[in-house]
């Protein structure tokens, strides 16, 4: 018998892993999903990876994102306007640095080293944030979207439009509204295929299978 811990990704925390299984439990026990997967890549090879995906009765698709902290939640809870403002700040800062370098002079308070540090922080922030929770394309991948988070991390009034909230227990804190997504046999088949692929990778990893571009290498005696 496999130890459930063997499905844990090396990069994720114990809390994230437990919340994923809590989401799985809710999807199975409450939503009635019988086809489920962890770390499912939807929307093609370069599409978004969803923490937990389930397909329930009548081919209803559920997508659950796990967030362990407020900063983790905030990273994906931005609008296009938020990112545009950051880019505008970054452009203005680059201009100030260019002028300072050209004139070999910084105005009072514009220490060159401080400006460079601020520029680097802006770049890191732009690289980390996303509009995932409000992205129309991402919202079109499932009938229902939920955030699974520890109690008190995500307040109901701060949920992005179209999302519901789950908590450990598992329990539904805020019901997600159904989305009128376009769905046909091909889309359902792609979702099921993505779940099967994710589960195959999880099982291979749990059994210690190593794989690269040349294929998979199974351990001796498997």
NORZIPE-V819800 format. One line per field, one symbol per residue. phi: phi as a letter, one per 30 degrees, with the letter a starting at -180 (. if undefined). A space follows every 10 residues. Layout:
# NORZIPE-V819800
phi = ???
This chain:
# NORZIPE-V819800
phi = .ddedddddd dcdddedddd dddedddddc didbbbachc ccijecddcc ebbbcceiid ccbbccbcbd ddddeccccd dddddddddd dddddddddd ddchbcdeic eedddddddd dddddddcda cedcdedddc dbdbcbccbd eidcdedcdd ejccbcbeld bddbddddcd ddbbeddddd dddddddddd dddddddidc bbddkccddd id
